[in-house]
Amino acid sequence: MGELRFGARDLGNLRFAISPLWETAAAARAVTDPGRHVVHLPWIRRAASLGRGGGLGGRTSPPAALTARSGLLAGRLLPAPRCPLAEIEEELSALLATPPEQVRDALAAVPRPAPTGAGRQPAEDPERVLPELAEALHSWWEAAVRPYWPRIRAALEADIAHRTRLLAEDGIHEVLSSLHPTLRRDGDRLRSPDLPADSDGLGGTGLTLTPSAFADRCRVLGGRRGTPPALVYPARALGLLWERRENTDDALARLLGRSRARLLACTGSPSTTTQLAARTGLSLGAVSQHLAVLRDAGLVTGHRYRREVHYTATDLGTALLTRA
């Protein structure tokens, strides 16, 4: 039984974030153990074929080998997300900056897999683990995760929206207690069989709560260089994640116009004008004009993060899409 101990400063520094790097690694592991990830079987059937033979199979063999063991990627090498809307390139850079001693400790802590004929094992050449792992994860992201990222991210954003409403209505302790059935709050401690047994108190750094579509239990990602640790937990309401989604209904296109209907359908997860232009094929100017109309109608809302504005469908916009 492991635990995380909170202080008053830790509760004040609690935040949410999404980690595309964690999702990529966890997705790779889901393919190797589909029985534990039944909800993802439609995606697993497509993703599993990508790793068979060819160049992608060779490039993604490091995450397949490392995620097959419980300790390495789970919390010893993958960094905690630094910001709520992290990009995978930022997280890969943080991974590559892992101190060498931490890499050696992680390799030593993981049982060495039996020989499979697939070449040398990571422990035989630890200096090359991080570059190979980063390249493999990036290849797997591009081929198997990125094409589906908007819908995955929308599900994770919906989980965060649910938790923040719960925070407003019932308080932080209810949020922490509801993250997972195995997670139990006991005073200033969170206890679970899934947490590391040797965990120290957070020491005022805070904690980042990170929902995951592919996690089957809670994990802790260690913080480093001022970044607080992250508690990864399984996101809720994933039953319809892989349902077949047709193009926007003609009735909605007749109501809003086809371009605005397409834009509204793309705002299930926070997106910038540049991202929306790339997804829809519209010019930046056209996207901005249509977004202004959708915003004035109460169908989308914009939130500034750093130097960008991210647009998301409002409850009214989501209801309109659902009815369509």
Secondary structure as GFF3:
##gff-version 3
##sequence-region A 1 324
A	DSSP	beta_strand	2	5	.	.	.	ID=ss1
A	DSSP	alpha_helix	8	12	.	.	.	ID=ss2
A	DSSP	beta_strand	15	16	.	.	.	ID=ss3
A	DSSP	alpha_helix	20	32	.	.	.	ID=ss4
A	DSSP	three_ten_helix	34	36	.	.	.	ID=ss5
A	DSSP	three_ten_helix	38	40	.	.	.	ID=ss6
A	DSSP	alpha_helix	41	50	.	.	.	ID=ss7
A	DSSP	alpha_helix	54	59	.	.	.	ID=ss8
A	DSSP	alpha_helix	61	67	.	.	.	ID=ss9
A	DSSP	pi_helix	72	76	.	.	.	ID=ss10
A	DSSP	alpha_helix	88	96	.	.	.	ID=ss11
A	DSSP	alpha_helix	100	109	.	.	.	ID=ss12
A	DSSP	three_ten_helix	122	124	.	.	.	ID=ss13
A	DSSP	three_ten_helix	126	128	.	.	.	ID=ss14
A	DSSP	alpha_helix	129	140	.	.	.	ID=ss15
A	DSSP	pi_helix	141	145	.	.	.	ID=ss16
A	DSSP	three_ten_helix	146	148	.	.	.	ID=ss17
A	DSSP	alpha_helix	149	170	.	.	.	ID=ss18
A	DSSP	alpha_helix	172	177	.	.	.	ID=ss19
A	DSSP	beta_strand	184	186	.	.	.	ID=ss20
A	DSSP	beta_strand	189	192	.	.	.	ID=ss21
A	DSSP	beta_strand	208	212	.	.	.	ID=ss22
A	DSSP	beta_strand	219	221	.	.	.	ID=ss23
A	DSSP	beta_strand	230	234	.	.	.	ID=ss24
A	DSSP	alpha_helix	250	256	.	.	.	ID=ss25
A	DSSP	alpha_helix	258	265	.	.	.	ID=ss26
A	DSSP	three_ten_helix	266	268	.	.	.	ID=ss27
A	DSSP	alpha_helix	273	280	.	.	.	ID=ss28
A	DSSP	alpha_helix	284	296	.	.	.	ID=ss29
A	DSSP	beta_strand	300	305	.	.	.	ID=ss30
A	DSSP	beta_strand	308	313	.	.	.	ID=ss31
A	DSSP	alpha_helix	315	323	.	.	.	ID=ss32
###
